[in-house]
């Protein structure tokens, strides 16, 4: 046991680079989807604010 040596993985740097790069890419995709969704539904909120609700009394025949 005296000669036991801890070898570090030479791919550790590439693994962390991929992890961080993947997290940034995933965050950018999610941010883009949220922005796209907000832009699509922006017109719906404006239409609801300007909508006029009218109620007609029922007519008897």
NUZABA-340786 format. One record per residue: chain; x, y, z of N, C-alpha, C in turn; residue in three letters; residue number from 1. Coordinates in Angstrom, 1 decimal. Layout:
BEGIN
pt kette:A	nx:X	ny:Y	nz:Z	cax:X	cay:Y	caz:Z	cx:X	cy:Y	cz:Z	rest:ALA	nr:NUM
...
REM end
This chain:
BEGIN
pt kette:A	nx:0.8	ny:-1.2	nz:0.0	cax:0.0	cay:0.0	caz:0.0	cx:0.8	cy:1.3	cz:0.0	rest:UNK	nr:1
pt kette:A	nx:2.0	ny:1.1	nz:0.4	cax:2.9	cay:2.3	caz:0.4	cx:3.1	cy:2.9	cz:-1.0	rest:UNK	nr:2
pt kette:A	nx:3.1	ny:2.0	nz:-2.0	cax:3.3	cay:2.5	caz:-3.3	cx:2.1	cy:2.8	cz:-4.1	rest:UNK	nr:3
pt kette:A	nx:0.9	ny:3.0	nz:-3.4	cax:-0.3	cay:3.3	caz:-4.1	cx:-0.3	cy:4.7	cz:-4.6	rest:UNK	nr:4
pt kette:A	nx:-0.6	ny:4.8	nz:-5.8	cax:-0.6	cay:6.2	caz:-6.5	cx:-2.0	cy:6.5	cz:-7.0	rest:UNK	nr:5
pt kette:A	nx:-2.4	ny:7.7	nz:-6.8	cax:-3.7	cay:8.2	caz:-7.3	cx:-3.5	cy:8.8	cz:-8.6	rest:UNK	nr:6
pt kette:A	nx:-3.9	ny:8.2	nz:-9.7	cax:-3.8	cay:8.7	caz:-11.0	cx:-5.0	cy:9.6	cz:-11.3	rest:UNK	nr:7
pt kette:A	nx:-4.8	ny:10.8	nz:-11.8	cax:-5.9	cay:11.6	caz:-12.2	cx:-6.3	cy:11.3	cz:-13.6	rest:UNK	nr:8
pt kette:A	nx:-7.6	ny:11.5	nz:-13.9	cax:-8.1	cay:11.2	caz:-15.2	cx:-7.7	cy:12.3	cz:-16.2	rest:UNK	nr:9
pt kette:A	nx:-7.0	ny:12.0	nz:-17.3	cax:-6.6	cay:13.0	caz:-18.2	cx:-7.8	cy:13.6	cz:-18.9	rest:UNK	nr:10
pt kette:A	nx:-8.9	ny:13.0	nz:-18.9	cax:-10.1	cay:13.5	caz:-19.6	cx:-10.9	cy:14.4	cz:-18.7	rest:UNK	nr:11
pt kette:A	nx:-10.5	ny:14.6	nz:-17.5	cax:-11.3	cay:15.4	caz:-16.5	cx:-11.5	cy:16.8	cz:-17.0	rest:UNK	nr:12
pt kette:A	nx:-10.6	ny:17.5	nz:-17.6	cax:-10.7	cay:18.8	caz:-18.1	cx:-11.8	cy:18.9	cz:-19.3	rest:UNK	nr:13
pt kette:A	nx:-11.7	ny:17.9	nz:-20.2	cax:-12.7	cay:17.9	caz:-21.3	cx:-14.1	cy:17.6	cz:-20.7	rest:UNK	nr:14
pt kette:A	nx:-14.2	ny:16.8	nz:-19.7	cax:-15.5	cay:16.4	caz:-19.1	cx:-16.1	cy:17.7	cz:-18.5	rest:UNK	nr:15
pt kette:A	nx:-15.3	ny:18.4	nz:-17.8	cax:-15.9	cay:19.6	caz:-17.2	cx:-16.2	cy:20.7	cz:-18.2	rest:UNK	nr:16
pt kette:A	nx:-15.4	ny:20.8	nz:-19.2	cax:-15.7	cay:21.7	caz:-20.3	cx:-17.0	cy:21.4	cz:-21.0	rest:UNK	nr:17
pt kette:A	nx:-17.2	ny:20.1	nz:-21.3	cax:-18.4	cay:19.7	caz:-21.9	cx:-19.6	cy:19.9	cz:-21.0	rest:UNK	nr:18
pt kette:A	nx:-19.5	ny:19.7	nz:-19.7	cax:-20.5	cay:19.9	caz:-18.7	cx:-20.9	cy:21.3	cz:-18.7	rest:UNK	nr:19
pt kette:A	nx:-20.0	ny:22.2	nz:-18.6	cax:-20.3	cay:23.6	caz:-18.5	cx:-20.8	cy:24.2	cz:-19.8	rest:UNK	nr:20
pt kette:A	nx:-20.2	ny:23.7	nz:-20.9	cax:-20.7	cay:24.1	caz:-22.2	cx:-22.1	cy:23.6	cz:-22.5	rest:UNK	nr:21
pt kette:A	nx:-22.4	ny:22.4	nz:-22.1	cax:-23.7	cay:21.9	caz:-22.3	cx:-24.7	cy:22.6	cz:-21.4	rest:UNK	nr:22
pt kette:A	nx:-24.4	ny:23.0	nz:-20.2	cax:-25.3	cay:23.8	caz:-19.3	cx:-25.6	cy:25.1	cz:-19.9	rest:UNK	nr:23
pt kette:A	nx:-24.5	ny:25.8	nz:-20.5	cax:-24.7	cay:27.1	caz:-21.1	cx:-25.6	cy:27.0	cz:-22.3	rest:UNK	nr:24
pt kette:A	nx:-25.4	ny:26.0	nz:-23.1	cax:-26.2	cay:25.7	caz:-24.3	cx:-27.7	cy:25.4	cz:-24.0	rest:UNK	nr:25
pt kette:A	nx:-27.9	ny:24.6	nz:-23.0	cax:-29.2	cay:24.3	caz:-22.5	cx:-29.9	cy:25.5	cz:-22.0	rest:UNK	nr:26
pt kette:A	nx:-29.2	ny:26.3	nz:-21.2	cax:-29.8	cay:27.6	caz:-20.7	cx:-30.1	cy:28.5	cz:-21.8	rest:UNK	nr:27
pt kette:A	nx:-29.3	ny:28.6	nz:-22.8	cax:-29.6	cay:29.5	caz:-24.0	cx:-30.8	cy:29.0	cz:-24.7	rest:UNK	nr:28
pt kette:A	nx:-30.9	ny:27.7	nz:-24.9	cax:-32.1	cay:27.2	caz:-25.6	cx:-33.4	cy:27.5	cz:-24.8	rest:UNK	nr:29
pt kette:A	nx:-33.3	ny:27.2	nz:-23.5	cax:-34.5	cay:27.5	caz:-22.7	cx:-34.9	cy:29.0	cz:-22.7	rest:UNK	nr:30
pt kette:A	nx:-33.9	ny:29.9	nz:-22.6	cax:-34.1	cay:31.3	caz:-22.7	cx:-34.8	cy:31.7	cz:-24.0	rest:UNK	nr:31
pt kette:A	nx:-34.3	ny:31.1	nz:-25.1	cax:-34.9	cay:31.4	caz:-26.4	cx:-36.3	cy:30.9	cz:-26.5	rest:UNK	nr:32
pt kette:A	nx:-36.6	ny:29.8	nz:-25.9	cax:-38.0	cay:29.2	caz:-25.9	cx:-38.9	cy:30.2	cz:-25.1	rest:UNK	nr:33
pt kette:A	nx:-38.5	ny:30.6	nz:-24.0	cax:-39.3	cay:31.5	caz:-23.2	cx:-39.5	cy:32.8	cz:-23.9	rest:UNK	nr:34
pt kette:A	nx:-38.5	ny:33.4	nz:-24.5	cax:-38.7	cay:34.6	caz:-25.3	cx:-39.6	cy:34.5	cz:-26.4	rest:UNK	nr:35
pt kette:A	nx:-39.5	ny:33.4	nz:-27.1	cax:-40.3	cay:33.1	caz:-28.3	cx:-41.8	cy:32.9	cz:-27.8	rest:UNK	nr:36
pt kette:A	nx:-42.0	ny:32.2	nz:-26.8	cax:-43.4	cay:32.0	caz:-26.2	cx:-44.0	cy:33.3	cz:-25.8	rest:UNK	nr:37
pt kette:A	nx:-43.2	ny:34.1	nz:-25.1	cax:-43.7	cay:35.4	caz:-24.6	cx:-44.1	cy:36.3	cz:-25.8	rest:UNK	nr:38
pt kette:A	nx:-43.3	ny:36.3	nz:-26.9	cax:-43.6	cay:37.1	caz:-28.1	cx:-44.9	cy:36.6	cz:-28.8	rest:UNK	nr:39
pt kette:A	nx:-45.1	ny:35.3	nz:-28.8	cax:-46.3	cay:34.8	caz:-29.4	cx:-47.6	cy:35.2	cz:-28.7	rest:UNK	nr:40
pt kette:A	nx:-47.5	ny:35.2	nz:-27.3	cax:-48.7	cay:35.5	caz:-26.6	cx:-48.8	cy:36.9	cz:-26.2	rest:UNK	nr:41
pt kette:A	nx:-47.9	ny:37.8	nz:-26.6	cax:-48.0	cay:39.2	caz:-26.3	cx:-49.3	cy:39.8	cz:-26.9	rest:UNK	nr:42
pt kette:A	nx:-49.7	ny:39.4	nz:-28.0	cax:-50.9	cay:40.0	caz:-28.7	cx:-52.1	cy:39.5	cz:-28.0	rest:UNK	nr:43
pt kette:A	nx:-52.1	ny:38.4	nz:-27.3	cax:-53.3	cay:37.9	caz:-26.7	cx:-53.7	cy:38.8	cz:-25.5	rest:UNK	nr:44
pt kette:A	nx:-52.7	ny:39.2	nz:-24.7	cax:-52.9	cay:40.1	caz:-23.6	cx:-53.5	cy:41.4	cz:-24.0	rest:UNK	nr:45
pt kette:A	nx:-52.9	ny:42.0	nz:-25.0	cax:-53.4	cay:43.3	caz:-25.5	cx:-54.9	cy:43.2	cz:-26.0	rest:UNK	nr:46
pt kette:A	nx:-55.2	ny:42.1	nz:-26.7	cax:-56.6	cay:41.9	caz:-27.2	cx:-57.5	cy:41.7	cz:-26.0	rest:UNK	nr:47
pt kette:A	nx:-57.1	ny:41.1	nz:-24.9	cax:-58.0	cay:40.9	caz:-23.8	cx:-58.2	cy:42.2	cz:-23.0	rest:UNK	nr:48
pt kette:A	nx:-57.3	ny:43.1	nz:-23.0	cax:-57.4	cay:44.3	caz:-22.3	cx:-58.4	cy:45.3	cz:-23.0	rest:UNK	nr:49
pt kette:A	nx:-58.4	ny:45.2	nz:-24.3	cax:-59.3	cay:46.0	caz:-25.1	cx:-60.6	cy:45.4	cz:-25.5	rest:UNK	nr:50
pt kette:A	nx:-60.9	ny:44.2	nz:-25.0	cax:-62.1	cay:43.5	caz:-25.3	cx:-63.3	cy:44.1	cz:-24.6	rest:UNK	nr:51
pt kette:A	nx:-64.4	ny:44.2	nz:-25.3	cax:-65.6	cay:44.8	caz:-24.7	cx:-66.6	cy:43.6	cz:-24.5	rest:UNK	nr:52
pt kette:A	nx:-67.1	ny:43.5	nz:-23.3	cax:-68.0	cay:42.4	caz:-23.1	cx:-69.4	cy:43.0	cz:-23.1	rest:UNK	nr:53
pt kette:A	nx:-70.3	ny:42.5	nz:-23.9	cax:-71.7	cay:43.0	caz:-24.0	cx:-72.6	cy:41.9	cz:-23.7	rest:UNK	nr:54
pt kette:A	nx:-73.7	ny:42.2	nz:-23.0	cax:-74.7	cay:41.2	caz:-22.7	cx:-76.0	cy:41.7	cz:-23.2	rest:UNK	nr:55
pt kette:A	nx:-76.7	ny:40.9	nz:-23.9	cax:-78.0	cay:41.2	caz:-24.4	cx:-79.0	cy:40.5	cz:-23.6	rest:UNK	nr:56
pt kette:A	nx:-80.1	ny:41.2	nz:-23.3	cax:-81.2	cay:40.6	caz:-22.6	cx:-81.9	cy:39.6	cz:-23.4	rest:UNK	nr:57
pt kette:A	nx:-82.3	ny:38.5	nz:-22.8	cax:-83.0	cay:37.5	caz:-23.6	cx:-84.4	cy:38.1	cz:-24.1	rest:UNK	nr:58
pt kette:A	nx:-84.7	ny:37.7	nz:-25.3	cax:-86.0	cay:38.2	caz:-25.9	cx:-87.1	cy:37.1	cz:-25.8	rest:UNK	nr:59
pt kette:A	nx:-88.3	ny:37.5	nz:-25.5	cax:-89.4	cay:36.6	caz:-25.4	cx:-90.2	cy:36.6	cz:-26.7	rest:UNK	nr:60
pt kette:A	nx:-90.6	ny:35.5	nz:-27.1	cax:-91.4	cay:35.4	caz:-28.3	cx:-92.8	cy:35.0	cz:-28.0	rest:UNK	nr:61
REM end
